[in-house]
């Protein structure tokens, strides 16, 4: 057996548990896919996974150590993310569907996938806890006598692939319910639920501290 196989399988198992645990990425994916169609849902998933990949890349090259070492850097990213999530959450809860921040996507198949992609990307990039997670979680699975950067990038790729596979599966599962889920009543309820989740995560992020 290859000496690196066990660390890789152990990481994949642990990362899989984190991936399927419901959270902000799950809420964003389901909301986008159910109210805007599978193309928008997949665009959000790609943005989410790209954000994870960027944080993983930063962790591999030691850039996320800045967040752990600098209170100022951590605070700036933290509040940018908290305010962004709050802005999204309030925009979903308060306005009617036609004037909501997500209104351009309140159709089964959106004409432009850039908006959901951008939201998925920024939601992860503006969350410093993702960077801290990568910096503290991945090293536990890096065996001795390996190229740390290369192995970290491999673990990042595994995490991103697991996330894409799981979130894409959620998008696929919403397709049969597309007509029901795209109704105005369901969209409004989904907006309020997702908006509340975003506000909760915004508060959680604002109150977070460096690990």
C-alpha positions in Angstrom: 0.0 0.0 0.0 1.2 3.5 -0.9 2.4 5.3 2.3 0.4 8.4 1.4 -2.9 6.5 0.7 -4.0 6.3 4.3 -3.6 10.1 5.0 -5.4 10.9 1.7 -8.3 8.5 2.5 -8.5 9.8 6.1 -8.6 13.4 4.9 -11.2 12.5 2.3 -13.4 10.9 4.9 -13.1 13.9 7.3 -13.5 16.5 4.6 -16.6 14.5 3.3 -18.3 14.9 6.7 -17.6 18.6 6.7 -18.9 18.9 3.2 -22.3 17.3 3.7 -22.9 19.1 7.0 -25.6 21.7 6.2 -24.2 25.2 6.2 -24.0 28.5 4.3 -22.8 26.8 1.0 -25.7 24.4 1.2 -28.3 27.2 1.8 -27.0 29.3 -1.1 -26.9 26.3 -3.5 -30.4 25.1 -2.7 -31.9 28.6 -2.8 -30.3 29.4 -6.2 -31.1 26.1 -7.8 -34.7 25.9 -6.6 -35.7 29.4 -7.6 -33.4 30.1 -10.5 -32.8 26.7 -12.2 -30.0 24.2 -12.4 -27.7 26.4 -14.5 -27.7 29.2 -11.9 -27.3 26.5 -9.2 -24.2 25.1 -10.9 -22.8 28.5 -11.4 -23.1 29.2 -7.6 -21.5 25.8 -6.9 -18.5 26.6 -9.2 -18.1 30.0 -7.4 -18.2 28.3 -4.0 -15.6 25.7 -5.0 -13.4 28.3 -6.6 -13.5 30.2 -3.4 -12.5 27.1 -1.5 -9.7 26.5 -4.0 -8.3 30.0 -3.6 -8.2 29.7 0.2 -6.6 26.3 -0.1 -4.0 27.7 -2.4 -3.4 30.6 0.0 -3.0 28.1 2.9 -0.5 26.0 0.9 1.7 29.0 0.4 1.3 30.3 3.9 -0.7 33.4 3.1 -3.5 32.4 5.5 -1.0 32.6 8.4 -1.5 36.4 8.1 -5.1 36.0 9.2 -3.9 34.0 12.2 -1.1 36.3 13.1 -2.7 39.7 12.4 -5.8 40.8 14.3 -6.3 43.7 11.8 -6.2 41.5 8.7 -8.6 39.0 10.3 -11.0 41.8 11.5 -11.1 43.5 8.1 -11.9 40.3 6.2 -14.3 39.2 8.9 -16.4 42.4 8.9 -16.4 42.5 5.1 -17.8 39.0 5.0 -20.3 39.7 7.8 -21.6 42.9 6.1 -21.8 41.1 2.7 -23.9 38.3 4.2 -26.1 40.7 6.1 -26.7 42.7 2.8 -27.7 39.5 1.0 -29.9 38.4 3.9 -31.7 41.7 4.3 -32.2 41.9 0.5 -33.9 38.5 0.5 -36.2 39.1 3.5 -37.4 42.7 3.1 -38.2 43.5 -0.6 -40.9 41.7 -2.6 -39.6 39.1 -5.0 -39.6 41.4 -8.1 -37.4 44.0 -6.4 -35.2 41.6 -4.4 -31.4 41.5 -4.8 -32.0 38.1 -6.4 -34.9 39.1 -8.6 -32.9 38.8 -11.8 -32.7 35.1 -11.1 -36.3 34.4 -10.0 -37.0 32.5 -13.1 -36.5 28.8 -13.9 -33.5 29.4 -16.2 -31.5 32.7 -15.7 -30.0 34.4 -18.7 -26.8 35.3 -16.9 -25.0 32.9 -14.5 -22.4 35.5 -13.4 -24.4 36.8 -10.5 -24.8 33.4 -8.7 -21.2 32.6 -9.5 -20.0 35.9 -8.0 -22.1 35.3 -4.9 -20.8 31.8 -4.3 -17.2 33.0 -4.8 -17.5 36.1 -2.5 -19.3 34.2 0.2 -16.3 32.0 0.7 -13.5 34.5 0.0 -14.9 37.0 2.5 -15.0 34.4 5.3 -11.6 34.3 7.1 -12.7 31.3 9.1 -12.4 29.2 5.9 -8.8 30.3 5.6 -8.1 29.5 9.2 -9.9 26.1 8.8 -7.6 25.2 5.9 -4.5 26.3 7.8 -5.3 24.3 10.9 -7.2 21.3 9.5 -5.0 20.3 6.5 -1.6 20.0 8.3 -3.0 17.2 10.4 -3.1 15.0 7.3 0.2 15.9 5.8 2.7 13.0 6.4 6.3 13.7 7.2 9.0 13.9 4.5 6.7 15.2 1.7 6.6 18.5 -0.2 4.1 20.4 2.0 3.0 22.8 -0.7 2.3 20.0 -3.2 0.5 17.8 -0.7 -1.5 20.7 0.5 -2.6 21.5 -3.0 -3.6 17.9 -3.4 -5.7 18.0 -0.3 -7.3 21.2 -1.5 -8.2 19.6 -4.8 -9.8 16.7 -2.9 -11.9 19.1 -0.8 -13.0 21.1 -3.8 -14.0 18.0 -5.7 -16.0 16.6 -2.8 -17.7 20.0 -2.4 -18.5 20.2 -6.1 -19.8 16.6 -6.2 -22.1 17.1 -3.2 -23.4 20.5 -4.1 -23.9 19.5 -7.7 -25.9 16.5 -6.5 -28.2 18.9 -4.5 -28.7 20.9 -7.7 -29.6 17.8 -9.6 -32.1 16.7 -7.0 -34.0 20.0 -7.3 -34.6 19.7 -11.0 -37.7 17.4 -10.7 -39.3 20.0 -8.4 -38.5 22.9 -10.6 -42.1 24.0 -11.4 -43.3 23.8 -7.9 -40.2 25.5 -6.4 -40.3 28.3 -8.9 -43.8 29.5 -7.9 -44.0 33.0 -6.4 -45.2 31.7 -3.0 -42.4 29.1 -2.7 -39.8 31.7 -3.9 -40.8 34.2 -1.3 -40.7 31.6 1.5 -37.3 30.4 0.3 -36.1 34.0 0.2 -37.1 34.5 3.8 -35.6 31.3 5.0 -32.4 31.7 3.2 -32.2 35.4 4.2 -32.6 34.4 7.8 -29.8 31.8 7.4 -27.5 34.4 5.9 -28.2 36.9 8.7 -27.5 34.1 11.3 -24.2 33.4 9.6 -23.4 37.1 9.4 -23.9 37.4 13.1 -21.9 34.3 13.8 -19.0 35.6 11.6 -19.1 39.1 13.2 -18.8 37.5 16.7 -16.1 35.1 15.6 -12.5 35.3 16.9 -9.2 34.0 15.6 -8.7 30.3 16.4 
